[in-house]
Amino acid sequence: MEFLKNLANLIKVKTLVTLTVISVFAILALRGNIPSDDVMHIVVSVIAFYFGTQHEKGVK
């Protein structure tokens, strides 16, 4: 039952957007389209925002 609850939490829109943004920028960096330093700043910003909003809600 706990597994299904965790899976349902992963399929939230904010989580999907976060994973998509990280994936797109990682692919662009691996292809050499954008510098890896730029990817690092963008990904860290997205992750910080995501976990900051999760912490603010009290979701762990």
C-alpha positions in Angstrom: 0.0 0.0 0.0 2.9 2.4 0.8 4.4 1.6 -2.5 1.3 2.7 -4.4 1.1 5.9 -2.4 4.7 6.7 -3.2 4.1 5.9 -6.9 1.1 8.2 -7.0 3.1 11.0 -5.5 5.7 10.6 -8.3 3.1 11.0 -11.0 2.3 14.6 -9.9 2.6 17.3 -12.6 5.3 19.2 -10.7 7.4 16.0 -10.4 7.0 15.2 -14.1 7.9 18.8 -15.1 11.0 18.7 -12.9 12.2 15.4 -14.3 11.5 16.5 -17.8 13.5 19.7 -17.4 16.4 17.9 -15.9 16.4 15.3 -18.6 16.2 17.8 -21.5 19.1 19.8 -20.1 21.2 16.7 -19.4 20.6 15.5 -23.0 21.6 18.9 -24.4 24.7 18.9 -22.3 25.7 15.4 -23.4 25.2 16.4 -27.1 27.3 19.5 -26.6 24.6 21.9 -27.5 25.0 23.9 -24.2 27.9 24.0 -21.8 27.7 21.7 -18.8 28.1 24.6 -16.4 24.9 26.1 -17.6 23.1 22.8 -17.2 24.4 22.5 -13.6 23.0 25.9 -12.7 19.6 25.2 -14.3 19.3 21.8 -12.8 20.3 22.9 -9.3 17.8 25.8 -9.5 15.0 23.4 -10.6 15.8 20.9 -7.9 16.1 23.6 -5.2 12.7 25.0 -6.2 11.1 21.6 -6.3 12.4 20.5 -2.9 11.8 24.0 -1.4 8.1 23.8 -2.3 7.8 20.3 -1.1 9.4 21.2 2.3 7.2 24.3 2.6 4.1 22.1 2.2 5.4 19.7 4.8 5.6 16.8 2.4 8.6 14.5 3.0 
